[in-house]
Amino acid sequence: MLRKYALFVGVAALGALVTSCGGDDTANPTPTPTDSGTGTPTPTPTSSQVDFSVTEAFTAESSNANAAFAYFTPDGSMDEVFNGAARLNGTAGIQFLTDPESVTFAFPDLTDNVVFDATDFASVTATERNYARAGEKLTMLLPFAHIMQVNYELTQDFTRDTTDGTLRGTRAAFFFNRITTEDDITADIQYDGTVQVVGGDPGTTASDAISAPDATISVLAANDAISGTIQIFEDVNGTPELATTLVFQRTTNDTGAVTGGVFGSTGVVSGILTDTDNNFAGNFAGALAGPDREELLLIFSVTGNEDDDDDRRFVGRFIGQQ
């Protein structure tokens, strides 16, 4: 069985989920996260190869491959707005059983594991399995074979500043298989995949206003470095406008030392993101996944320039395959 990770992940991980805008009078509020400021530890894959599936039983855990985000709806309003988002450190776990059916989810800030069973089953497709009950949802998403995304959504009463309403918060955990090949990368590897992104200006940006097109990210054989871009758009009066272009690349500091963006022997990577044209900065972490580097996971977070009074924040992920 999965352990109750929040009992021992430590103060740093628990402190990563704090209210960024307003407070809450409920005893166990849905998270409104901000980054913890503890750096960007690279994700840790599952300890053994897992046959991820939306129909067959499996168990997995991983570390530092988490994110959380939330949307707020004032009482009496139909307008749901972005409330906060962050990348999170700590260990998450997932256990899916079929006889009897149940799915158990552990997340760094959850004191108790979340459990859904056959009575909560909602739907299943070739790549997605869904559970739902009053105020809660869980989605197991398997785009390819070696990276699984699990989203747990909780809706609760919430007070933002002095405004009462409802907060819809989502905890997202990513589970992936480590690479086992010891072969060098001798030719550039191209990964095509989808981008999911949330964010905007807290309290202002509509929940459906942010989007990002599919992307192609490469690993370069010359230096095992990551290369590629992700564009984030915001709907403004019905027209998508470019908010930021995130450039994933090998970066160096003033002395020429590599500061991120290069894959090591374990396949994990982290780096700094800077969009000087639009005044965004942040970081990313990720990993090559699958025995022979079949897939790629990137998790990123960027914020606007405080000197420009830009409170916008974008958090997202890329999952691609060769």
Salt bridges, closest charged atoms under 4 A:
ASP35 OD2 - ARG313 NH1 2.83
GLU61 OE1 - ARG3 NH2 3.97
GLU80 OE2 - ARG168 NE 2.84
GLU101 OE2 - ARG129 NH2 2.96
ASP109 OD2 - ARG171 NH2 2.71
ASP112 OD1 - LYS4 NZ 3.18
ASP120 OD2 - ARG133 NH1 3.08
GLU136 OE1 - ARG133 NE 2.88
GLU153 OE1 - ARG168 NH1 3.24
ASP161 OD2 - ARG160 NH1 3.80
ASP310 OD2 - ARG312 NH2 2.88
